């Protein structure tokens, strides 16, 4: 039976000849040995051929197959019409088959290729530009795309993780690969080259301009999620391949139910807020807003202070900590209903205590790298993306201006800076009341800023949190004096806000009349 007849058979393509040229040599020798044991001829290039020869595996050189040598220091190895005719011929097309026979071109049934390590090389600090350029693979992507395009008659393998499954199918079916397998491999191949091209275009874009004319991004699936924002929505989590770290990098799930879409949204908010603090800190997130945040001499103290902000809203919340959890705190958490606990580690028998509840998700964070400062925020809108720089800035005290007759005391300055950092992570319009380095009340996401003030005060009252002597932070300016006046009436003694309203004089006058200190930061922190 000839190749054209075999291509029509339901059993799939018979692999007789394979071209192997890989940068990543993991699993190569075992894969090639398995192919040879099936009687499959291996055609290979320089480095790959040397590795296989050292392992005693017979190969045929690309030069022998093409009749043309590798040139230009290996820049041109596989860019040859004989190779691409052998890959791209439609084997059920009599004219194509006749052309191969007339030109004495041997069909290639399987291509195993992975590419120069551009992502790894370009991501190194201080790497030379010429080295990055040399790691832009040309022949490899072309081979992959050709074999993937012609997957009805050929197979393409780009990942060492696929070797075992491909070999197993070949061994169990007399050297054949089913159509479904070849199509799945083609999908993986086109995704692989798309990621590769996205990395290259991203590297050039970063060098040329902040917001290029075209943005090409690549994401890899990290895990399937239990559901989306609602149970009827499917969901998965993908990580940007260009970032150094991501939400779940170096994070281990030690216990509990599958993660959901909302779990990860809340976890992201909690982690971003935790990054504001070096001291022991605890953050409680509910519906993507902090309903409690505090710093303390210990993480246990910080948690109790954070919880006191709004214990009602903390029910079913996501708990994030920047210090290890010990048994005492574990017992406290175990007495509550929590969705997720995130911490650097769980000491002693703290893990055993928390595992008593079957469903609580326990995440251990071993990531010590910081996010890249160039990382951008991306928000999905209908038919497109909104892209912006991350809001990483934390204004220093020396850049702020006290605009009232009374300046803040040293204690008030500490409270104001704490509240200001928390407010940056609350949905606008954001109001944060703070006392003793803990949130006392949070007003989030209201259309009116004065309504956010009222809600923050009501939250504090519901939790029986005293506001006398507290401070207030607002993520943007107060358009009128009603918001500050409402807070002053509740006991607030110092306020921090960006300033910039045409009514700033009226706002400042209200503070002066009550002997309340006010600080302008000159920068707002909306979070929509």
Secondary structure, DSSP 8 states (H G I E B T S, - for coil): --HHHHHTSTT-EE--EEEEEES--TTHHHHHHHHHHTT-EEEE-HHHHHHHHHTT---EEHHHHHS---BTTTTBSS--HHHHHHHH--TT-HHHHHHHHHTT-----EEEEE---HHHHHTSTT--HHHHHHT--SHHHHHHHHHHHTTTT-EEE--GGGHHHHHHHHHHTTTEE-HHHHHHHHHHHHHHHHHHHHHHHHHHHHHH-SS-SS----EEEEEE-S-SSSTTS--EEEEETT-S--TTTTEEEEESS---HHHHHHHHHHHHHHTT-SS-EEEEEETTEEEEEEE-SSHHHHHHHHHHH-TTTTTTEEEEESS-B-HHHHHHHHTS-EEEEEES-B-TTHHHHHTTSSS-EEEEE-------TT-EEEEEETTEEEEEE-------GGG-EE-SSS---HHHHHHHHHHHHHHTTS-SS-EEEESSSBEEEEE-S-SSHHHHHHHHHHHHHHTT---TTEEEEESS--SSSHHHHHHHHHTEEEEEE----TTHHHHHHHHHHTT-EEEE-S------
